[in-house]
Amino acid sequence: MQKFARLFKNESGATAIEYGLIAALIAVAIIGAVGALGSSTSGQFNNIANAIADPASAT
């Protein structure tokens, strides 16, 4: 019976799970931010590449 009582009082596994959930949420936020900024950054790089390839058309 005492083993079960100690098992329920031990919270080290719960803490590890909480840290894992926090890390997963941070990863999801970073992936979302990179995805949102990726397309606009890609457009800027394309504009720069076009300006380098044809400097006469650059404004």
Rosetta constraint file for C-alpha pairs under 8 A:
AtomPair CA 1 CA 5 HARMONIC 6.49 0.50
AtomPair CA 2 CA 6 HARMONIC 6.20 0.50
AtomPair CA 3 CA 7 HARMONIC 6.09 0.50
AtomPair CA 4 CA 8 HARMONIC 6.30 0.50
AtomPair CA 5 CA 9 HARMONIC 6.31 0.50
AtomPair CA 6 CA 10 HARMONIC 6.12 0.50
AtomPair CA 11 CA 15 HARMONIC 6.35 0.50
AtomPair CA 12 CA 16 HARMONIC 6.40 0.50
AtomPair CA 13 CA 17 HARMONIC 6.29 0.50
AtomPair CA 14 CA 18 HARMONIC 6.21 0.50
AtomPair CA 15 CA 19 HARMONIC 6.29 0.50
AtomPair CA 16 CA 20 HARMONIC 6.17 0.50
AtomPair CA 17 CA 21 HARMONIC 6.19 0.50
AtomPair CA 18 CA 22 HARMONIC 6.24 0.50
AtomPair CA 19 CA 23 HARMONIC 6.15 0.50
AtomPair CA 20 CA 24 HARMONIC 6.16 0.50
AtomPair CA 21 CA 25 HARMONIC 6.20 0.50
AtomPair CA 22 CA 26 HARMONIC 6.25 0.50
AtomPair CA 23 CA 27 HARMONIC 6.16 0.50
AtomPair CA 24 CA 28 HARMONIC 6.22 0.50
AtomPair CA 25 CA 29 HARMONIC 6.24 0.50
AtomPair CA 26 CA 30 HARMONIC 6.21 0.50
AtomPair CA 27 CA 31 HARMONIC 6.13 0.50
AtomPair CA 28 CA 32 HARMONIC 6.13 0.50
AtomPair CA 29 CA 33 HARMONIC 6.17 0.50
AtomPair CA 30 CA 34 HARMONIC 6.10 0.50
AtomPair CA 31 CA 35 HARMONIC 6.05 0.50
AtomPair CA 32 CA 36 HARMONIC 6.15 0.50
AtomPair CA 33 CA 37 HARMONIC 6.12 0.50
AtomPair CA 34 CA 38 HARMONIC 5.62 0.50
AtomPair CA 35 CA 39 HARMONIC 7.14 0.50
AtomPair CA 36 CA 40 HARMONIC 7.62 0.50
AtomPair CA 37 CA 41 HARMONIC 6.04 0.50
AtomPair CA 38 CA 42 HARMONIC 5.97 0.50
AtomPair CA 39 CA 43 HARMONIC 6.28 0.50
AtomPair CA 40 CA 44 HARMONIC 6.40 0.50
AtomPair CA 41 CA 45 HARMONIC 6.28 0.50
AtomPair CA 42 CA 46 HARMONIC 6.20 0.50
AtomPair CA 43 CA 47 HARMONIC 6.27 0.50
AtomPair CA 44 CA 48 HARMONIC 6.29 0.50
AtomPair CA 45 CA 49 HARMONIC 6.06 0.50
AtomPair CA 46 CA 50 HARMONIC 6.10 0.50
AtomPair CA 47 CA 51 HARMONIC 6.18 0.50
AtomPair CA 48 CA 52 HARMONIC 6.20 0.50
AtomPair CA 49 CA 53 HARMONIC 6.12 0.50
AtomPair CA 50 CA 54 HARMONIC 6.09 0.50
AtomPair CA 50 CA 55 HARMONIC 8.00 0.50
AtomPair CA 51 CA 55 HARMONIC 5.18 0.50
AtomPair CA 51 CA 56 HARMONIC 8.00 0.50
AtomPair CA 51 CA 57 HARMONIC 6.88 0.50
AtomPair CA 51 CA 58 HARMONIC 5.16 0.50
AtomPair CA 54 CA 58 HARMONIC 7.04 0.50
